[in-house]
């Protein structure tokens, strides 16, 4: 959520004031592109050094980067599949949920608040 112009930053906590530069989407994009670049450099570095391996497939350059990507994608796909079996209706917990209880009529009256 973007900060409104009338907000006073002096009321923010110290950490909040230090992180205000993240309100600018251009700075967020710089971080993302920097991470892309770092991943590419680390992937390319895998081609230039000798590894001590235990399994023959580990000798394939970029094996761990590709393995990590494939496993992450597999987790997302499996989670979407599990959603079919695990998802419940909105009213599944309603009979025993506190929010499903009727609100007392006496507390439904509108009160005026004077500033």
Backbone torsions as a table, in degrees:
resi	resn	phi	psi	omega
1	UNK	NA	128.7	-177.8
2	UNK	-75.6	149.6	-179.9
3	UNK	-78.6	137.8	178.8
4	UNK	-80.1	152.0	-176.5
5	UNK	-63.5	-31.7	-177.0
6	UNK	-81.5	-6.9	177.5
7	UNK	-66.0	138.7	176.6
8	UNK	-97.5	120.3	-177.6
9	UNK	-75.0	-15.3	-180.0
10	UNK	-68.8	-19.7	178.2
11	UNK	-83.7	-9.3	-179.5
12	UNK	-75.8	152.1	173.6
13	UNK	-66.0	164.1	-174.7
14	UNK	-57.4	-45.4	-179.6
15	UNK	-64.6	-37.8	178.1
16	UNK	-63.1	-39.7	177.7
17	UNK	-66.6	-35.5	-179.7
18	UNK	-72.1	-24.8	-177.7
19	UNK	-97.3	8.4	-179.4
20	UNK	-63.7	-23.9	-179.9
21	UNK	-65.0	-17.7	177.4
22	UNK	-78.3	-7.7	175.5
23	UNK	-67.9	-25.0	179.1
24	UNK	-83.2	119.1	-176.5
25	UNK	-62.3	-27.5	178.8
26	UNK	-63.3	-37.0	178.0
27	UNK	-69.6	-37.5	177.5
28	UNK	-64.5	-42.7	177.5
29	UNK	-62.2	-37.0	177.3
30	UNK	-61.6	-41.1	178.4
31	UNK	-63.8	-45.0	-179.2
32	UNK	-62.7	-47.0	179.4
33	UNK	-65.7	-34.1	175.4
34	UNK	-63.5	-40.4	177.0
35	UNK	-66.6	-38.8	174.9
36	UNK	-59.1	-46.1	-179.9
37	UNK	-62.8	-42.3	178.9
38	UNK	-62.8	-42.3	177.4
39	UNK	-62.3	-41.5	179.6
40	UNK	-64.9	-42.4	179.4
41	UNK	-63.5	-43.7	179.5
42	UNK	-66.8	-35.4	176.3
43	UNK	-65.1	-45.0	179.7
44	UNK	-68.0	-32.4	179.0
45	UNK	-63.7	-25.0	-179.5
46	UNK	-65.6	-19.4	179.4
47	UNK	-81.7	-12.5	-168.1
48	UNK	-114.4	12.6	176.7
49	UNK	-139.6	158.3	-179.3
50	UNK	-88.7	130.3	-179.0
51	UNK	-105.2	147.4	170.3
52	UNK	-92.5	114.8	-173.7
53	UNK	-117.6	157.7	177.6
54	UNK	-110.1	-26.5	-179.9
55	UNK	-122.6	142.8	-173.9
56	UNK	-60.0	-34.1	-177.3
57	UNK	-66.8	-21.3	178.4
58	UNK	-66.5	-17.9	178.5
59	UNK	-73.6	-17.2	179.3
60	UNK	-65.1	123.4	-179.1
61	UNK	-61.1	131.9	179.9
62	UNK	78.7	14.9	-176.7
63	UNK	-57.9	-48.7	-175.5
64	UNK	-68.9	-33.0	176.2
65	UNK	-66.5	-45.2	179.7
66	UNK	-68.0	-40.8	178.6
67	UNK	-61.6	-44.7	178.7
68	UNK	-62.4	-41.4	179.1
69	UNK	-64.9	-46.4	-179.1
70	UNK	-63.0	-42.4	-179.3
71	UNK	-68.3	-36.6	177.2
72	UNK	-64.8	-44.6	177.9
73	UNK	-63.0	-39.7	179.1
74	UNK	-64.1	-38.2	177.6
75	UNK	-62.4	-42.0	179.8
76	UNK	-65.1	-44.7	-179.6
77	UNK	-64.5	-42.2	178.0
78	UNK	-64.4	-39.0	179.3
79	UNK	-64.6	-38.7	177.3
80	UNK	-65.6	-37.4	177.5
81	UNK	-68.3	-40.5	179.1
82	UNK	-65.6	-26.8	-179.9
83	UNK	-59.0	-33.3	179.7
84	UNK	-61.4	-40.0	-176.9
85	UNK	-86.4	-30.8	-172.7
86	UNK	-96.2	-17.9	-176.1
87	UNK	-68.4	137.3	179.6
88	UNK	-113.4	158.4	176.5
89	UNK	-66.1	155.0	179.9
90	UNK	-58.0	-33.3	-177.2
91	UNK	-93.0	12.7	-176.1
92	UNK	-59.2	-44.3	-178.2
93	UNK	-93.7	-2.4	-172.0
94	UNK	-56.8	-41.4	-176.7
95	UNK	-60.6	-28.6	-177.2
96	UNK	-110.4	4.2	-177.1
97	UNK	-86.1	142.2	179.3
98	UNK	-64.2	-35.5	-179.0
99	UNK	-65.3	-20.1	-178.3
100	UNK	-83.1	-10.0	179.5
101	UNK	-71.7	145.4	178.6
102	UNK	-68.6	142.9	180.0
103	UNK	-79.6	136.5	-179.2
104	UNK	-60.3	131.7	-178.3
105	UNK	-60.1	-31.7	-178.5
106	UNK	-66.6	-25.4	179.9
107	UNK	-91.8	2.6	-177.8
108	UNK	-90.0	-1.8	-178.4
109	UNK	-71.8	143.0	180.0
110	UNK	-82.9	132.8	177.2
111	UNK	-113.4	145.5	176.8
112	UNK	-96.2	137.4	179.8
113	UNK	-114.4	127.6	-179.6
114	UNK	-101.1	126.5	179.2
115	UNK	-78.4	NA	NA
